[in-house]
Amino acid sequence: MPQGKPAGTACVQLDADLRCRLFGRPERPAFCASLRPGPEMCGASRGEAMAILAALEAATAPAQAPMPR
């Protein structure tokens, strides 16, 4: 995703099992390689991890312009 991944959008590099197709490869984006998953990011279950990631995406999403009336 050359322009970055928008919040709320799954990465195009995830396979059907939600595994990164670029993991361990030189093409993997530096940002992805910099992520160091741990309990504070992954929680204790997949559901908790998804909730944490959704909150992170919401907190870092660009501000939306107000809709014209």
BADO-327586 format. One line per field, with one value per residue: chain; x, y, z of N, C-alpha, C in turn. Coordinates in steps of 0.2 Angstrom, whole numbers, plus 5000, padded with zeros to 4 digits. Layout:
kette: (A;...)
npx: (X;...)
npy: (Y;...)
npz: (Z;...)
capx: (X;...)
capy: (Y;...)
capz: (Z;...)
cpx: (X;...)
cpy: (Y;...)
cpz: (Z;...)
//
This chain:
kette: (A;A;A;A;A;A;A;A;A;A;A;A;A;A;A;A;A;A;A;A;A;A;A;A;A;A;A;A;A;A;A;A;A;A;A;A;A;A;A;A;A;A;A;A;A;A;A;A;A;A;A;A;A;A;A;A;A;A;A;A;A;A;A;A;A;A;A;A;A)
npx: (5004;5007;5003;5001;4991;4975;4965;4955;4955;4959;4976;4982;4991;4988;4985;4972;4972;4975;4988;5004;5010;5022;5030;5046;5053;5062;5054;5045;5036;5045;5038;5030;5039;5044;5035;5033;5025;5017;5010;5003;4999;4993;4985;4976;4969;4963;4952;4953;4965;4961;4952;4961;4969;4959;4956;4969;4970;4959;4963;4974;4969;4967;4960;4943;4935;4922;4905;4897;4882)
npy: (4994;5008;5022;5021;5013;5015;5019;5007;4999;4983;4977;4975;4965;4954;4937;4924;4918;4929;4932;4940;4942;4947;4946;4945;4947;4958;4967;4971;4984;4997;5002;4992;4982;4988;4987;4980;4968;4965;4962;4974;4978;4967;4960;4948;4939;4935;4943;4954;4959;4964;4974;4983;4986;4992;5003;5010;5013;5022;5032;5037;5041;5052;5068;5070;5080;5092;5088;5096;5107)
npz: (5000;4994;4998;5011;5024;5026;5041;5048;5037;5030;5028;5012;5011;5019;5021;5019;5031;5039;5040;5037;5021;5018;5028;5036;5024;5013;5007;5015;5023;5032;5044;5047;5051;5062;5072;5088;5094;5109;5126;5129;5116;5110;5119;5128;5120;5103;5100;5110;5105;5093;5097;5103;5093;5084;5092;5093;5079;5078;5086;5079;5067;5053;5055;5051;5038;5041;5036;5023;5025)
capx: (5000;5012;5001;5000;4985;4970;4962;4949;4956;4964;4981;4981;4996;4986;4982;4966;4973;4977;4996;5007;5013;5029;5034;5053;5055;5065;5049;5040;5037;5049;5034;5027;5045;5046;5030;5035;5019;5018;5004;4999;4996;4990;4980;4976;4965;4963;4947;4956;4970;4958;4949;4966;4971;4954;4957;4975;4968;4954;4967;4979;4966;4967;4954;4938;4932;4915;4901;4893;4875)
capy: (5000;5014;5028;5019;5009;5019;5016;5003;4995;4978;4977;4970;4959;4949;4931;4922;4917;4935;4932;4945;4939;4950;4945;4942;4949;4965;4972;4973;4991;4998;5003;4985;4979;4992;4985;4975;4966;4963;4961;4980;4978;4960;4958;4941;4935;4939;4948;4959;4962;4968;4980;4987;4989;4997;5010;5013;5016;5028;5037;5040;5042;5059;5071;5071;5087;5092;5087;5102;5106)
capz: (5000;4994;5001;5018;5025;5030;5047;5047;5031;5031;5024;5006;5011;5023;5017;5021;5038;5042;5041;5033;5015;5017;5035;5035;5017;5012;5004;5021;5025;5039;5049;5050;5054;5068;5077;5092;5098;5116;5129;5128;5110;5108;5124;5130;5115;5097;5101;5113;5101;5088;5100;5105;5086;5082;5096;5090;5072;5079;5089;5075;5060;5051;5056;5045;5037;5043;5030;5022;5026)
cpx: (5005;5010;5000;4993;4980;4967;4956;4949;4961;4970;4980;4986;4994;4983;4975;4966;4975;4984;4999;5011;5021;5033;5041;5056;5057;5060;5044;5042;5041;5044;5031;5033;5046;5041;5033;5029;5021;5011;5000;4996;4992;4985;4981;4972;4965;4958;4949;4961;4967;4955;4955;4969;4966;4955;4963;4973;4964;4958;4972;4976;4966;4960;4949;4936;4925;4911;4897;4886;4871)
cpy: (5006;5020;5027;5016;5014;5016;5013;4999;4989;4979;4972;4965;4954;4943;4929;4920;4923;4935;4936;4941;4941;4949;4941;4943;4956;4970;4974;4980;4992;4999;4997;4982;4982;4990;4979;4973;4963;4963;4968;4981;4972;4958;4951;4936;4939;4944;4955;4963;4966;4974;4985;4990;4994;5004;5013;5017;5022;5033;5041;5042;5050;5062;5072;5078;5086;5091;5094;5101;5108)
cpz: (5000;4997;5008;5018;5029;5036;5045;5041;5032;5026;5018;5006;5016;5019;5021;5029;5042;5044;5035;5027;5015;5023;5033;5028;5017;5010;5010;5023;5032;5045;5052;5053;5061;5074;5081;5096;5105;5120;5129;5122;5108;5113;5126;5125;5108;5097;5105;5109;5096;5091;5101;5098;5083;5086;5094;5083;5073;5082;5084;5068;5059;5053;5050;5044;5038;5036;5029;5023;5020)
//
